[in-house]
């Protein structure tokens, strides 16, 4: 069987918001829940967008939050998008939804703590890492990763559960205020019901390349442990890792990379907990979303920020097939390089829905989806 594109659909778009980084899950009754990062997009105040505003990117904002939108199994919208409870001090960055086999819904992500430009200047004088830009209008301090959960399919949520902190707290460029990792990527459930996901850090002063750390939970996400294992490469930054539990091993982790010609890096973990050495595969794009299908095959989607820009996918039974497997062109008509970050789910009728963010002809970022069917 092969996969073919059935149709494209718009899931959410508003000129008042910059919407990006979606995550989609199929709920127990067949309905769908879409999560995505949303923040005010001030360009609407100026009327029609000027050409120079088309590619304006607002990926940090003090009002950035996670929005949720529900759909029936036929992808009919149920009400408007609603905002998840916001952190009292910091802005959310990524949705990352996951549904445990026991019915608990989890959301993991990370935060940016906004500061004034005056505070940003003083922090930089103390050798602290602060993200600043005239376009952003403020400074942002990395505020660490978190998890929260819901036992009523996203109607109510636990408080933010901060992830364990590195003992030293040291990273290249100065210590973080709190937290350990940036989180963008799928979580996985192992056969015993435990959970595992990965995040990436800025490394250490002695080894500054970005590296991968892993977190596990034995109680369906109520508490998390930082695993001692870490993945790092000498000359390549490992970023935005996503994990999958599938026949290739207990867990395989898929990395976006920097310094590697935008190629995929993978590593596997066997049940004993040891990881294989990370290796590059000749798959170009980022970041990666690994969906394990009921028949054990892997459906891997990834953004493609090279001409023609959009989203691509592969379906394989083994990592050995991944580099040579034919690409499925999900979208190749994005008018902007600022696109992608796919998330996929299996629909109740057996088709696959791939969600991603993409600009329209006016440059308004929104969440769209593509349905693929087996033929």
Residue, then its C-alpha position, 0 to 999 in steps of 0.5 A: x500500500x502507498x499513501x496519497x494526498x487526499x485533500x488540504x484543509x484550514x484548521x485555524x487562522x486569524x489575522x490577530x494571531x501568529x499561530x505556529x507549532x501545532x500538535x494533534x491527537x485523536x481522542x478516545x471517541x474519535x474526535x480530535x484535539x489540536x494544540x498550537x502556539x499562539x501569540x498576538x500578531x500586531x501587523x493587523x493594526x497597519x491594515x494591508x501588509x507591506x511586502x517587508x512585513x510578509x516574513x516578519x517572524x514573532x516566535x517569542x512574545x510575552x503573551x505567547x500561549x498554547x491554544x486548543x481547538x476541537x474537531x469531530x471525527x469528520x474534522x468539523x470544528x467544535x466551538x472556537x479555539x480556547x487558551x490553556x491556562x498561562x504561566x504567571x511569569x513566562x510565555x509558552x512556546x510549544x504544544x506537544x500533546x500526547x495521549x496515554x493509553x490510560x486516557x490521560x492527556x499530556x502537554x510538554x513544552x518550554x517557556x520564555x521569561x520576558x524582561x525589559x530591555x534595561x533588565x536584558x542589558x544588565x543580565x548580559x553584563x553578568x554573562x547571562x544568556x538573554x534573547x533580544x531583538x529590536x523586532x521582539x521589543x523586549x528581552x527573553x530569558x530561557x525559563x526551562x521545560x515543563x509537563x502538565x496533564x489532563x484527565x478530562x481530555x483537555x477541559x482542565x489541566x494540572x499545574x505546570x510541572x517543572x522538569x528536573x534541573x541539571x545539578x550545575x545549572x551551567x550552560x554555554x553563555x551563562x547559567x539558565x535561571x531555571x529548568x534544563x531543556x527546550x522541548x519540541x517533539x513527540x513523547x512515547x509510551x513504552x510497553x510497561x506504560x511508562x513515558x519518555x521524551x527528550x529535550x535539548x540543552x545548550x551543552x556545557x562550557x567544555x562541550x558547547x554543542x547542543x545535546x539531548x537529554x531524556x526524561x521518564x515518568x512511571x506515574x503517567x506524567x505526575x513526576x519526572x526523572x532526568x535520565x543520566x544518558x545524554x547524546x552529543x556530537x563533536x561538530x553537530x548541534x542536536x535540536x528538537x528531538x522527537x521519540x518513537x517506541x517502535x520495532x527498531x528498539x525500545x525507543x528511537x530519537x529523531x533530531x533536527x540538526x545544525x552544522x549537518x546540512x539540515x540532515x536527520x540524526x537518529x539514535x536508538x535506545x534498547x531496553x537496558x537504557x543504553x543508546x546507540x551512537x547518533x548517526x546521520x541519515x540522508x533525509x533533509x528537513x526539520x523538525x521530525x514527527x514520528x508516528x507509529x502506525x498500528x501495523x508497526x511501520x513508521x510514518x515520519x513527517x518533517x518540514x522542508x525549508x528549501x525550494x519548493x518549501x513545505x512538508x514531506x513524509x516517508x513511511x518505512x518498516x526499518x531505519x535502514x529503509x529511511x534514506x532510500x524510501x520515496x518522499x511523499x510531498x505533503x505540501x510544496x507551495x509554502x510562500x514563506x520559509x517560516x513553515x512546517x513543524x508537522x504533527x500527525x495522527x491516525x484518524x478513526x477511518x484509517x486515514x492520516x492527518x498531518x498538521x503544520x503551520x503555513x502562511x497564506x497569501x497575506x503572510x498570516x500564519x495559520x494551522x492547516x492540515x493534509x489528509x492522506x489515504x492508503x491506496 
